[in-house]
Amino acid sequence: NVHLLERWLGRLEELLENTDSDAHPNYRVFLSGEPSPSPHEHLIPRTILENALKLTTEPPTGMNSSLHAALDNFTQ
């Protein structure tokens, strides 16, 4: 939960940059975090975000219409 370790994120960024060249090709770092209240208050360093695969559990804005479109593919 990186949102709980704001002071340590700079050090984490350095560690990941230094480990990058020596790491095994299958090496992965898994991080979790809560969304920031506003875009101006994000905590995670830009280099970590730019090099990360991001997953979310929040429904997209058009979730309702997408769900209806998917369900239209099925018959009763």
N, C-alpha and C positions, 0 to 999 in steps of 0.2 A: 504494500500500500504506500506508494511513493508520496501521496498527498500528506502523509503523516510525518515525513522526514524531509521537510523543506530545506533545513540547514545542511543536510548531507547530500543533496542532489548534485551539487558542484563536484564533490569528491567522486560520486558515482560516475559522472560524466568522464572525469579523468581516468578512472579505472577501466571503463569500457573502451576508451580510446587507446590506452596502453595495452590492453589485452587483445585488441583486434588483430594485430599482425601475428601473434603467437598462438592464437586459439585454434582448436580443432574445427574443421569445417562443419561439424554437426553441433557445435557449441551454441546454446541459446540462453538468453536471459529473459525471464518472464516477469513482467511488472504489472501491477494493477493500481488503479487510482480512480478517484472520484472526479467528475467534471468540475471545472472551476466555475465560480459564480458568474464571471464575465471573461471575455477574451483577454482583457488587460490584466487579469489576475492569475493567469496560468503559471504553474510552478515548475513544470518539467522543462529542462533545458532544450533549446531548439535542436541541437545536434542529436539528442536522443530521439526526439519526435520525428526528425527527418529520416532517421535510419531504422525506424520501427515499423512493424506491421501492426496496425491498430485494429482492434475488435471492439465492438460495443454491444451492450445489451439493451440500449435505448431504442424504442421503435422509431423508424424514420418518419418524417413529416407526413408523407402520403401513405401511411400504413393502411388506413381504412380502404382507400381506393385500390391499393395493390392486393389486399386480401380479397376484395370482391372480384377483381379480375382473375385471381387464381382460382377462386371457387366457381367461377363461370365455366371453367374447363371440365367440371364434373357434372354428371347427370344424377338425378335422384335415384 
